[in-house]
Structures are given as structure tokens and as C-alpha cells.
Amino acid sequence: MRASQQQASDVRVYSDVPGLPASDQYQFRLRAAGTSAAWLEPFAFLTQCKKGIKGQNAYFTHLSDWSNTYRTYLKSPLWGILWQ
């Protein structure tokens, strides 16, 4: 199974990644800056650190439950990106 793609100008996004749930906290839209290109909606996914317990596992305690959201897109180095 392959991820579905959307493309406008020199910007390409992946709108889903099979087997990976979308972020329940963030959604994004983007397009090439300075254009009237269609807004694209990249797939956003969330990662979360496990709980670090000193002396019991190898996870850092100061990062316990820390989360990060990633966006999936490709762009030409010649274009800026406008985000919403």
C-alpha cells in the first residue's frame, strides 16, 4: 500500500501514511508562497516519548511523555512555504 500524494507547483505532500494514525492534535495546510496555488493538507503524525524511570529503563526522565508532531512534505529549494 502506498501513501497518497497531492501536488501543486513545486510542493508535494503526503496526505496519509498507511498504518500510521494522523495526529489528533494538529492539522496543517500549505502552499508555495507568492502563488495562488491550491492549499495542500500534509499528513501530520504525533510521536510521544515513553516514561523514563531512572535505573529501570534507558529513557530520559526529562523527556517523559514529551510529544512532537511531524509533517510530510517535499518542496523545491526555490520556493518558500506559506503555512496555516
Secondary structure, 3 states (H helix, E strand, C coil): CCCCEEEECCEEEECCCCCCCCCCCCCCCEEECCCCCCCECCCEEEEECCCCCCCCCCCCHHHCCCEEEEECEEECCCCCEEEC
